[in-house]
Amino acid sequence: MPTVLRFESTLTDRYQTTVPEPVRRALHLSKRDKIHYKIQGDGAVLISRSKGSNDEDPVVGAFLNFLAQDMQTQPERLQTLGIDLQEMLRGLVRDVEVDLVSPLNVADE
């Protein structure tokens, strides 16, 4: 009879959880990897490492790869943000409040 290992984690108020370390190792998960869930008829849920997502935009992925490669091959072209641009960006987000602790509103879930 095969050995069965059991692990658990807790949901936060935002329905988030940490995948237990032994599960991350078993699934070979890294940061930003996607997890695939399969709900079976008896209510059991199987999780696995996602093979890839059809939701990913290939154009955005290609553009991000282009940027990463360009930064690696031509780092001398990278520039810091000027003071004027920094101030403009601060003005755009000045009134935006972010609270990562309080529960989400029902409309945001």
Buried (B, 14 or more C-beta within 10 A) or exposed (E): EEEEEEEEEEEEEEEEEEBBEEBBEBBEBEEEEEEEEEEEEEEEEEBEBEEEEEEEEEEEEEEEEEEEEEEEEEEEEEEEEEEEEEEEEEEEEEEEEEEEEEEEEEEEE
